[in-house]
Amino acid sequence: MKHFTIQEVKSWDRFYRGNFINSISGFKSVSLIGTVDQENNPNLAIFSNIVHLGADPALVGFINRPREASPHTLSNIEHTGSYTINHIHEEFLEKAHQTSAKYAKHESEFEKTGLSPLWTDHTKAPFVKESKVRYSMELQEIIPLKQNNTFLVVGAIQDIYVPSVAVQADGYVDLENVGSLASLGIDGYYKTSLLNRYAYAKADKEPTRLEA
Ligand SMILES: Cc1cc2nc3c(=O)[nH]c(=O)nc-3n(C[C@H](O)[C@H](O)[C@H](O)COP(=O)(O)O)c2cc1C
């Protein structure tokens, strides 16, 4: 086992350190966030710092990098208050990764990558047609984090689209069944493989596996 102190980590090359620290917090969900600007021009970008914040109200947060590094999604959400979150699947992984490139504001990542915008009456922002799990969000709050100039964007889930085959009897959504990918660091993507589900843990009981 190797021991690294933070002093040592700080002395590393920027890219090496970025990969190392980005990986160490573990596997993450990864999705495409769709938005529009004030003139309804679509924007799409890949995000992996996405986190469940609570079920009732149904809140999801994501971390946006400092404004200079990731400007468009953030400013579109500030202006319109709406966005979509779309899971990524193996069939369009490369296109999804490509949305992280720094395209100019007037360039649409949908056009650049060949992914298809899907417009609905319920939200201003476009979904990604190729995505099998997608949901729309209404902005609640943007919290600037002083330590590193990033932003925690807090949103409330509105409409959810998911194949019925993936929704189990108890409400668990079997994302493996629909091939939603996970990520590690900022360039590694994974398929998933369930080990087990377990009953709610109780202090006086042994862990109990749930039947698949
Ligand atoms: C796998 C992966 C995950 C990423 N996760 C985030 C993230 O959570 N937050 C973020 O601000 N940028 C993230 N990025 C970088 C953005 O995708 C990139 O800055 C993009 O150009 C932002 O586009 P925008 O300016 O249109 O919002 C990630 C990139 C990759 C490849």
The ligand as an SDF file (V2000), in Angstrom:
LIG
                    3D

 31 33  0  0  0  0  0  0  0  0999 V2000
  -16.4830   12.4730  -18.1740 C   0  0  0  0  0  0  0  0  0  0  0  0
  -16.5560   13.9740  -18.0010 C   0  0  0  0  0  0  0  0  0  0  0  0
  -17.1950   14.4950  -16.8980 C   0  0  0  0  0  0  0  0  0  0  0  0
  -17.3260   15.8880  -16.7090 C   0  0  0  0  0  0  0  0  0  0  0  0
  -17.9720   16.3460  -15.5980 N   0  0  0  0  0  0  0  0  0  0  0  0
  -18.0910   17.6790  -15.4150 C   0  0  0  0  0  0  0  0  0  0  0  0
  -18.7730   18.1670  -14.2670 C   0  0  0  0  0  0  0  0  0  0  0  0
  -19.3090   17.4140  -13.4370 O   0  0  0  0  0  0  0  0  0  0  0  0
  -18.8480   19.5330  -14.1030 N   0  0  0  0  0  0  0  0  0  0  0  0
  -18.3160   20.3980  -15.0340 C   0  0  0  0  0  0  0  0  0  0  0  0
  -18.4210   21.6210  -14.8520 O   0  0  0  0  0  0  0  0  0  0  0  0
  -17.6780   19.9510  -16.1360 N   0  0  0  0  0  0  0  0  0  0  0  0
  -17.5600   18.6190  -16.3370 C   0  0  0  0  0  0  0  0  0  0  0  0
  -16.9300   18.1500  -17.4660 N   0  0  0  0  0  0  0  0  0  0  0  0
  -16.4160   19.1300  -18.4290 C   0  0  0  0  0  0  0  0  0  0  0  0
  -17.5150   19.7020  -19.3290 C   0  0  0  0  0  0  0  0  0  0  0  0
  -18.1550   18.6690  -20.0630 O   0  0  0  0  0  0  0  0  0  0  0  0
  -16.8900   20.7190  -20.2910 C   0  0  0  0  0  0  0  0  0  0  0  0
  -16.2800   21.7680  -19.5600 O   0  0  0  0  0  0  0  0  0  0  0  0
  -17.9000   21.2950  -21.2750 C   0  0  0  0  0  0  0  0  0  0  0  0
  -17.1840   21.9770  -22.2830 O   0  0  0  0  0  0  0  0  0  0  0  0
  -18.8670   22.2590  -20.6160 C   0  0  0  0  0  0  0  0  0  0  0  0
  -19.6750   22.7700  -21.6360 O   0  0  0  0  0  0  0  0  0  0  0  0
  -20.5540   24.0820  -21.5030 P   0  0  0  0  0  0  0  0  0  0  0  0
  -19.6430   25.2590  -21.4230 O   0  0  0  0  0  0  0  0  0  0  0  0
  -21.3300   24.0010  -22.7750 O   0  0  0  0  0  0  0  0  0  0  0  0
  -21.3890   23.9240  -20.2840 O   0  0  0  0  0  0  0  0  0  0  0  0
  -16.7740   16.7780  -17.6610 C   0  0  0  0  0  0  0  0  0  0  0  0
  -16.1120   16.2560  -18.7820 C   0  0  0  0  0  0  0  0  0  0  0  0
  -16.0030   14.8750  -18.9550 C   0  0  0  0  0  0  0  0  0  0  0  0
  -15.3050   14.3210  -20.1820 C   0  0  0  0  0  0  0  0  0  0  0  0
  1  2  1  0
  2  3  1  0
  2 30  2  0
  3  4  2  0
  4  5  1  0
  4 28  1  0
  5  6  2  0
  6  7  1  0
  6 13  1  0
  7  8  2  0
  7  9  1  0
  9 10  1  0
 10 11  2  0
 10 12  1  0
 12 13  2  0
 13 14  1  0
 14 15  1  0
 14 28  1  0
 15 16  1  0
 16 17  1  0
 16 18  1  0
 18 19  1  0
 18 20  1  0
 20 21  1  0
 20 22  1  0
 22 23  1  0
 23 24  1  0
 24 25  2  0
 24 26  1  0
 24 27  1  0
 28 29  2  0
 29 30  1  0
 30 31  1  0
M  END
$$$$
